[in-house]
Amino acid sequence: YEAYPTQQVTLRDLFNHRSGLPGDAGNELEELGYDRGTILHRLRQVKPASSFRSTYSYSNFGLTEGAVAAARAAGMSWEDAAEAKLYKPLGMTSTSSRYADFVSRENRATLHAQLDGRWRPLAKRDPDAQSPAGGVSSSARDLAAWMRLELGKGQYDGKQLIDADAIGETHLPLMQRGKHPITGAPVFYGLGWNVEYGRYGEVWGHAGAFSAGARTLVSLLPAEQLGIVVLSNAFPTGVPESLADTFFDLVMSGKATRDWVADWDSLYGQLFGPAIEAAIKRYSTPPASRLPALPLSAYAGTYANPYIGEAVVAEKDGRLEIRLGPDGKRAFPLSHFDRDLFTYHPSPEMPTMLAAITFEIGPDQKAIGVKIDDLNALGLGVLKRTGG
């Protein structure tokens, strides 16, 4: 977005999330089905969340840009580079950075989320657009080999696969993140790793989550040559963190020092529950004195902006439907709420979640623009009518 970061940004900036790119930038475009190249190109329209190199802000697509650039310098795609330089040398035969490889496996986990108190397989998620940041599928056995590589300072089965100084750079604390949300220990970020100084010394770790139904965690205690990976096909849950913390307690102290499950589940509930509940409360019941909508034809048409692309609003079966993403592949029925405000369910894995769509009406009583709240976190969810 700005000339100075464009000229100076490095892989190190992108891998420790200090480029200034807002954390969620690009995620909404991935949800709409845009490919990696399109998303990375459109990021130039996003205003920075902070000045360059001043603040940590986790960004999947920022890290993805760094990884793609590194692979391109080697004349490879990211997927090929990851396979050739990491997975094959470690014998990680069940690991891939391609979604097609994951779905082709007969033995794979189905993503689950909660609905009406039950865990259900509500959605599928193709993460290829941000594969370097969140597109690896793997197994516990394969990831054990990767942990051995990390704890062995780049050495595996007697072979130095990565230069020890080079892999050591990734574990250095570069950006301050604040304090651990449960223990209060200081937490930093390195190059793709959280670096924490906790109750048992230095810890290298990272967590992952898809609201579509996955929670994962890796935690390494290098001084003890000890590590654990937890893979869960459910969201939201604090079980991965609680299992890892309990594991280290049992090994280092002989017993669990607290109820980690309760602590972590409570934290994740606070992170995601209130926002969902607020949206449900706000939009689940239209106002008693709601105003009628204009004729549906007044809202139908094509809207667009350079970041979100086109949105086509059309009448279908007596109601409005909005189609988003490349070729309008994502279709959502709209429910009237009040006058020019409609609601829809933007996420199939969170079927109770509601988001608002508000039309701007021109003097001829026809919509001239639309604001899509779920796509407007960065102020880029306002689209103007272009036709129809």
N, C-alpha and C positions, 0 to 999 in steps of 0.2 A: 504494500500500500504506500510505503514511503521510500524515497530514493536511497537514503543512507543504509537502512537494513538490507535493502535489495542488493546493494553493492558489497556489503561486508559480511552477510550472514554465512556461517560455516556449519559443517556437520555437527560440530560440538554444540553450537547454539541450538540446533534443532533437536539433538538427542538429550539435552538437559532442559529443554522447554523454556528457553529464555529469549526467544525470537520476538516476543510481544504478541504473537498470534493468540487470539482468544481460544480457550480450551475446547469449545464445542464447534469451532469453525470447520465446516465441511461435513460434520456428522449428519446434518439435516439433508444435505445433498445426497449422501450415500443412502439414507433411508428412502429417498425418492427414486433411487435406481441409477444415478449418474455414475459413469465410470471414473477411474482414478485420474486419468489425464484431464478430463473436464473439471473435476473437483479441484485439483491442484492449480489449474489455470485460473479458476474463478476466485481463489483465495486472495488474489491481488486486490479484490474489491472490499475486503474486510478491514475495518479500522482496527489498529492495534489496541489491545487491552492495557498495555503499559509501554513505557519507553523501552527501546531496544536494550537487551541484556540487563535489565534492572529487576525483573520480577519473574518468578517461576509461574508458569501457567501450562498445565498438562494439555498437550494437543496430539491427538492421534494422527491427524493429517500433517502436522508439522514434522513429527518423527518419520512419517511415511515419506515425506519429501526428502529428508536427509538420507533415508535408506535407499530410495530410488536413485538419488544422485550418486551414492557410493557404488551401487551396482552398475550404473551406467558408465562410470569411470573405468570399471573392469570389463566393459563391453558385454554386460549380461543384464537380463531382467532380474528383479529382486528374487522372484521365485526360483529361478535357475541358480542364482548365486547362493541362496540359503541352502538349497539341496546339495550343490557341489562342494561348498566350503564348510558346511556344518553337519547336515543330516547324514550324508553318505560316509564321511570319515568316522563318525561316531556310531555307525550301524543303526541309525534311527529309521528303521524300515517302515514304521507306522506313522511317520511324521511328514507333513507337507504344508506348504504355504499356499496351496491351491484349494479352493472350495470344491472343485470337481473331484479331486482325489478323496476328500472327506465323504461326499455323498456316494461315491462309488464303493465305499467299504461297507460290507454287510454288517460288520461289528462296529457300530458307532452309537454314540449317545444322542438321544433326542432332547432338545432344549425344552425346559419346563418353566412355567410361571404359575402363580397362584390365581385361582378364580373361585369365588364362593367357598373359600376354605380348603380347596383341593388343588394339588399340583397337577397341571395339565400340559400336554404338548401343544402349545397354542400357536407357535410360529416357527418358521425357518429363517435363517439369516445367512446371507451370502456376504462375507466380509472381504471379498477380494479387493475392493477399492482401497482399503486400508490394511492390506495384508501384512506389511511390516510391523504394524502396531498391534493388530489384533486378529490376524488371519491364520494363525498356526493351529492345526489339529494334530494331536499327538496322543501318546499313551503314557501311563505311569512308568513303564519299563524304559521307554525311550528317554523320558525326561530325567530319569535317574542317571543315564549316561551323560546328559548335558550338565547336570549338577556336579558330576565328578570332574568334568572339564573345567568348570568355573572354580571349584575348590582346589583343583590341581594346578591353578595358575596357567591354564592353557595346555597342560599336559594330559594325555589320555592313553592308558595302556602303554606307558613308557615312551610315547612319541610326543614331541612338542608341536602340537597342531597350530597353536597361536603363540606368538611371542609373549613371554611373561610380562614384560613391561607394557605391551600394548593392551593386553586384557586387564592388567592392573589399573590402567587409566580409567576403565569403565567403572571401577569401584570407588573412585575418589569422590568425596563430598564437595560438589561444586556450587549448588544452589541451596540456600536455606529454605526449608518448607514449613518450619514452625515446630510444634510439639505433637508427639504421638497422641491421637484422640482418646486413647484408653489409659496409657501409662504416664503420659506427660513427658516422655523422653524426647530429646532433640532429634529431629529427622531432617535429612538432607537428600538432595537428588544428585546422582552422578550422571553417567551416560547410559540411560536406560535402566538404572537401578535406584531404588530407595536405599539410602545408607542411614542406618539408625544406630544410636549408641544407647543400648537398653540394659536390662537387668543382668544379661549374661555376656555383655560386651558388644562388639561391633556386629551388626547384622546387615546382610545384603538381601533385599527382598523386593517383591513386586506383586501387586494384585491385579486381576483383570475382571471385567464384568461386562456382560451384554444384558440390557433390559429385556432382550428376547429370550433369556433363560440360561445364562452361564455365569459361574463365579469360579475363579481360579486364584491360586496363590503359590508363590515360591518364597521360601525363607531359608537363608543360609547363614550358618554360624562359622565363619572361616577359622577362627582360633581353635575350634573343636573338630574341624573337618566334618561338619554335620549339616545336613540339610533335609528339607521336606518340601514336596510338591503336593498340593491338594487340588483335585479337579472336581468340579460340581456342575451338573447340568440343571441348575435351578437359580432363580433370581427373584427377589432379593433375599439374601441370607448371609449371615456372618459366620457360618459354619467353617469355611476354609481357614479364616484367621483364628478361630477358636480352637480348631484341631491343631494347628501349628503351635500356638502358644501353649496348649496343654502338653503337646509332645515335648517341647523344650523344657517345660517344668518337670515332667516325669524323668527325663534324662539327666537334667542338671541338679534337680532338688529332690527327686524321689516321689513327689506328689504335686498335684495341681495347686497352685497358689490362690486361685480364685475361680469363680464361675465364668469362664471366658465366653461360653455360648451365650449366656444372658447379656453380657456386656456388648458383644459384637452384634448380636441380633437387635438389641435396642438401638445401637448406633445406626445400623442400616435402616431400621424402621423410621428413625428420625430423619434420615437423609431423603428417603423417597416417599414415605407414607403421607406426611402433611401436604405435599404438593398435589398428590393424587386426590386426597380427600378434599382439599380446597376446591379443586376443579370440579369434582363430582358434586359437592355441595352447591357451588355457584351455578352450574349449568344443568343439573339433573332435573330441575323443575322450573318451567317457564314462569314468569311473573303472572300473578292473578289478573292483572289488567294489561296484559301485553297487547301491543299494537299489531294489527295484521300486516303481513308482508305485502309488498307490491306484487303485481302479476309476475309470475316466475320468469316471463320473457324479459322483464326489466333487468334481471340479474344475469341472464344467459349471455355468454360471449367469451372472448379470449382476452386474457390479461397476461402481463409479462413484466419482468425486470431482468437485468443482465445476470443476476446472481441465481435466483430461483428458476429462471427460464419461464416457460409458458404454463399457464393454468387455464384449462378450458372448463367453463361452467355451462352445463346443459340441463335441459329438462329430461327426466327419465321416469316413467311410470308415475307421473303426477307429482314428482318432487325434484329437487335440484341434486345434481351430482357434480363433483369437482374432480377433474383428472389432472394429475401432476406428474412431473418427471419426464424423461425422454419418451417421446411418442405417446405421452399421456398414459403410461402403463399403470400408474397407481390411481385407482378410482375409489372415491369415497362418497357415499350418500350423505346429504346434508339434511339436518332437522331444523325446522324453524324454531327460533327461541323468542325473539322480540323484534318486530319491525324489520330492520335490515341486518340483524344479527342471526347467524345460523351456527349450529354446532356439528361436530363430527368426531369420530373415533380415529385418531391418527395412528394408533399403534395396535395391531392385532394381538400382540402379546400382553397388552394391558387394556382389555376390552371395556373396563369401567372408566378409563380415562377419557375426558372430553376436552376439546379445544374449540375456540371460537373463531369464526370467520365473519368479518364485518364488512359490508359493502358501503362504499362512498357513493352517494347519489348526486347526480348532476341536476341542473335546472330543468331538464326535460323529463325528469322522473325516471331516468335510466342510470344504472350503475356506471360510474366512470373509473372506479378503482376498487380494490379489495385488500384487506389486511388479514393475513393468516397468522394468528397468534402463535401457533406451534412452530412457525418458521421465522418468527420475528425477534428471537432472542438477541440477535446482533443488529436489529434495526433494518434488516434486509428482507422482511416478509411483506412489504407493501408493493402491490403490483398494479399497474395502470392498464386500462382497457386498450387493446390494440386492434380489435376487430370484433365483428359479430354484434 
